[in-house]
């Protein structure tokens, strides 16, 4: 904030929840830059409310599906995001989810807190070991690639489905259908686009192994939550771990009733170091554009 305040007059929203649409439209009037979070939809209405002097929309996230990029470009407005600085935090977190769901940590913790644990037993709450299993990555951008780098430490082989070959040692590129059918853990790392909405639907879930686990740290709408709840209830897959949801902060009620799903409140990049770096990069992008310089990380 000190860096930003030294460069411009700042109107900071400090509410405890996401800014309302009405207040957003009112407060952007006359601004030269908007620094927004993924909880704000920056579309043509917001851009018009801001006015023709608006120069940049700096999104504090690596994804930017909340920003109407074509509408910005049509108005000559730069759009930036915050890649790279959150890669390691998100990759580490993905492995946290993989370990937690395959070893039933959330389920076990709930049993202990409820006072229902009766003591150690040889066959109690058995999970799945990772060694010798296949990790299937759907999308291998920065975060997916960082997840892949850690797979050998857990003894997992790597398969990936992506449009382009990836530089990942000993990894096998394969079609999505084959990846779903052969992987023991499927981890999603694709951006939110019209093509990826409900990429994991009922049909995709029925292709997965009954012993497989689904991990989503990308964007909520990539997974059809109603279909996932059905697949989990019917034990068509062993479990799922979700950090993102279709209609955040709402979660499909059927998922809330299931033990074989780990539900986390969008924490993949939530370390002090990473969130600070994200905010700092967004500020640096805004200041660069306001000073007539190129953005540091413009969206592709």
C-alpha positions in Angstrom: 0.0 0.0 0.0 2.8 2.4 0.8 4.3 1.8 -2.7 0.9 2.5 -4.3 0.1 5.5 -2.2 3.4 7.1 -3.2 2.4 6.9 -6.9 -1.3 7.7 -6.8 -4.4 8.7 -4.8 -5.8 5.4 -3.6 -9.4 4.4 -2.8 -9.1 1.1 -0.8 -12.2 -1.1 -0.2 -11.8 -2.6 3.3 -15.0 -4.5 3.7 -15.0 -8.0 5.3 -16.6 -9.5 2.3 -16.3 -9.0 -1.5 -17.4 -5.5 -2.7 -20.9 -5.4 -3.9 -21.6 -4.8 -7.6 -23.4 -1.5 -6.8 -20.5 -0.2 -4.7 -17.9 -1.3 -7.3 -19.7 0.5 -10.1 -19.9 3.7 -7.9 -16.3 3.6 -6.7 -14.5 3.0 -10.0 -15.9 6.2 -11.5 -13.0 8.4 -12.7 -10.2 6.0 -11.7 -7.1 5.5 -13.9 -6.4 2.0 -12.6 -8.3 -0.8 -11.0 -6.6 -3.4 -8.9 -9.1 -6.2 -8.4 -9.4 -9.7 -7.0 -10.9 -12.8 -8.6 -14.1 -12.1 -6.6 -14.8 -9.0 -8.8 -16.3 -9.3 -12.3 -14.7 -6.6 -14.4 -16.9 -6.4 -17.5 -17.9 -3.7 -20.0 -20.4 -2.2 -17.5 -17.6 -1.6 -15.0 -15.2 -0.3 -17.6 -17.9 2.2 -18.8 -18.6 3.2 -15.3 -14.9 3.9 -14.7 -14.7 6.1 -17.8 -12.4 6.6 -20.8 -9.4 7.6 -18.7 -9.1 4.0 -17.3 -5.7 2.6 -18.3 -5.3 -0.7 -16.6 -7.1 -3.6 -14.8 -4.5 -5.4 -12.6 -5.9 -8.7 -11.4 -4.4 -10.1 -8.2 -4.5 -13.7 -9.5 -2.9 -15.8 -12.2 -6.3 -16.6 -13.7 -8.3 -13.8 -15.2 -11.6 -15.3 -16.2 -13.2 -12.6 -14.0 -12.0 -9.9 -16.4 -13.5 -9.3 -19.8 -10.2 -9.1 -21.6 -11.7 -8.4 -25.1 -13.8 -5.6 -23.7 -10.6 -4.1 -22.1 -8.6 -4.4 -25.3 -11.4 -2.8 -27.3 -11.1 0.2 -25.0 -7.3 0.3 -25.0 -7.1 -0.8 -21.4 -4.2 -3.0 -20.3 -4.9 -6.2 -18.3 -2.3 -7.9 -16.1 -2.2 -10.9 -13.8 0.2 -12.3 -11.3 1.8 -15.5 -12.6 5.0 -17.2 -11.3 4.9 -15.7 -7.8 2.2 -18.2 -6.6 3.5 -21.3 -8.5 5.4 -23.0 -5.7 2.7 -22.3 -3.1 0.0 -23.8 -5.3 2.1 -26.8 -6.2 2.9 -27.5 -2.5 -0.7 -27.1 -1.7 -1.8 -29.6 -4.4 0.5 -32.2 -2.9 -1.0 -31.4 0.5 -4.5 -32.2 -0.9 -3.2 -35.4 -2.6 -1.8 -36.7 0.7 -4.8 -35.6 2.7 -7.4 -37.2 0.6 -5.5 -40.4 -0.3 -4.7 -41.0 3.4 -8.1 -39.8 4.7 -6.7 -37.1 7.0 -9.7 -34.9 6.9 -12.0 -37.8 7.6 -9.8 -39.0 10.4 -9.6 -35.6 12.0 -13.4 -35.3 12.1 -13.6 -38.7 13.8 -11.2 -37.7 16.5 -12.9 -34.3 17.1 -16.3 -36.0 17.3 -15.0 -38.4 20.0 -15.7 -41.4 17.8 -12.2 -42.9 17.6 -12.1 -46.3 19.4 -8.4 -46.8 19.1 -5.9 -48.4 16.7 -7.0 -51.3 14.5 -5.2 -53.1 11.7 -7.8 -52.4 9.1 -9.1 -49.1 10.3 -9.5 -46.2 7.8 -7.1 -47.5 5.2 -5.9 -45.2 2.5 -3.8 -45.5 -0.7 -0.1 -45.3 -1.0 1.3 -43.1 -3.8 4.4 -45.0 -4.7 4.0 -46.9 -7.9 0.8 -45.1 -8.8 0.2 -42.8 -11.8 -0.4 -39.0 -11.4 -2.5 -37.6 -14.2 -2.1 -33.9 -14.8 -4.8 -32.2 -16.8 -2.9 -29.1 -18.0 0.8 -28.5 -17.4 1.4 -24.8 -17.3 3.5 -23.3 -14.5 1.6 -24.9 -11.6 1.0 -28.2 -13.3 4.7 -28.4 -14.2 5.7 -27.6 -10.6 3.4 -30.3 -9.3 5.1 -32.8 -11.7 8.5 -31.9 -10.4 7.6 -33.2 -7.0 6.0 -36.5 -8.2 9.3 -38.5 -8.2 9.7 -37.8 -4.5 6.5 -39.8 -3.9 7.5 -42.5 -6.3 4.7 -41.7 -8.8 4.8 -41.9 -12.6 3.5 -38.9 -14.5 1.0 -38.7 -17.4 -0.4 -35.5 -18.7 -3.0 -34.2 -21.1 -2.2 -30.9 -22.8 -2.4 -29.5 -26.3 1.4 -29.1 -26.4 4.2 -31.4 -25.4 5.7 -30.5 -22.0 9.3 -30.6 -20.9 8.7 -33.0 -18.0 11.3 -35.8 -17.6 9.8 -39.3 -17.9 6.3 -38.1 -18.4 3.9 -39.5 -20.9 1.6 -37.3 -22.9 -1.8 -38.9 -23.6 -5.4 -38.0 -24.6 -7.6 -37.0 -21.7 -9.8 -40.1 -22.0 -6.8 -42.4 -21.6 -5.4 -40.3 -18.7 -8.7 -40.5 -16.9 -8.9 -44.3 -17.4 -5.3 -45.0 -16.3 -4.5 -42.5 -13.5 -4.7 -43.1 -9.8 -4.7 -39.4 -9.0 -6.1 -36.8 -11.5 -5.1 -33.2 -10.8 -6.6 -30.3 -12.7 -4.5 -27.3 -13.7 -6.3 -25.7 -16.6 -7.5 -22.1 -16.9 -11.2 -21.4 -16.9 -12.4 -21.0 -20.5 -15.6 -21.9 -22.3 -13.8 -25.1 -23.4 -12.9 -26.2 -19.9 -16.2 -25.5 -18.2 -17.4 -28.9 -16.9 -14.5 -30.6 -18.5 -14.9 -33.1 -15.7 -18.5 -34.1 -16.1 -20.5 -37.2 -15.5 -19.1 -38.9 -18.6 -15.5 -38.0 -17.6 -16.0 -39.3 -14.0 -17.3 -42.6 -15.2 -14.1 -43.1 -17.2 -11.9 -42.9 -14.0 -10.8 -45.8 -11.9 -13.0 -46.7 -8.9 -9.9 -46.4 -6.8 -8.9 -43.0 -8.2 -8.9 -39.5 -6.7 -9.7 -36.2 -8.2 -7.9 -33.0 -7.2 -9.0 -29.5 -8.2 -7.0 -26.4 -7.5 -7.7 -24.7 -10.9 -11.2 -23.1 -11.1 -14.5 -24.4 -9.7 -16.5 -24.6 -12.9 -14.0 -27.0 -14.5 -15.8 -29.7 -12.5 -19.5 -30.3 -12.6 -20.2 -30.5 -8.9 -23.5 -32.2 -9.2 -21.9 -35.0 -11.3 -19.0 -35.2 -8.8 -21.3 -35.6 -5.9 -23.1 -38.4 -7.7 -19.9 -40.2 -8.6 -18.6 -39.9 -5.0 -21.9 -41.1 -3.5 -22.0 -44.1 -5.9 -18.3 -44.8 -5.2 -17.4 -44.5 -8.9 -14.2 -42.8 -7.7 -12.6 -43.2 -4.3 -12.5 -39.5 -3.4 -11.9 -35.9 -4.3 -10.2 -32.9 -2.9 -11.5 -29.4 -3.9 -10.1 -26.0 -3.2 -12.3 -24.2 -5.7 -16.1 -24.3 -6.4 -18.6 -23.5 -9.1 -20.4 -20.7 -7.2 -17.9 -19.6 -4.5 -18.4 -19.3 -1.6 -21.4 -21.6 -2.1 -20.7 -25.4 -2.2 -23.0 -28.0 -3.7 -25.1 -29.3 -0.7 -24.6 -32.9 -1.8 -20.9 -32.6 -1.4 -21.2 -31.3 2.1 -22.9 -34.6 3.1 -20.0 -36.9 1.9 -17.0 -38.1 3.8 -14.9 -39.0 0.8 -14.4 -35.4 -0.3 -12.0 -32.9 1.2 -13.4 -29.3 1.0 -11.0 -26.4 1.4 -11.8 -22.7 1.2 -9.7 -21.6 -1.8 -6.3 -21.6 0.0 -3.9 -22.8 -2.6 -1.9 -19.5 -2.8 -2.7 -18.6 0.8 0.8 -18.0 2.4 1.9 -14.7 3.7 4.8 -14.6 1.3 2.8 -15.5 -1.8 -0.2 -13.3 -1.2 2.2 -10.4 -0.5 4.1 -11.1 -3.7 0.9 -11.2 -5.7 -0.3 -7.9 -4.3 3.1 -6.3 -4.9 3.2 -7.5 -8.5 -0.3 -6.1 -9.2 0.7 -2.8 -7.8 3.9 -2.8 -9.8 1.9 -3.5 -13.0 -0.5 -0.6 -12.2 2.3 1.9 -11.5 4.2 0.9 -14.7 1.2 1.6 -16.9 0.3 4.8 -15.0 3.9 6.0 -15.7 3.7 5.2 -19.4 5.8 2.0 -19.2 5.0 -1.5 -20.3 3.2 -3.8 -17.9 5.4 -6.4 -16.2 3.0 -9.3 -16.6 0.4 -8.5 -19.3 -2.1 -11.3 -19.9 -1.4 -13.3 -23.1 
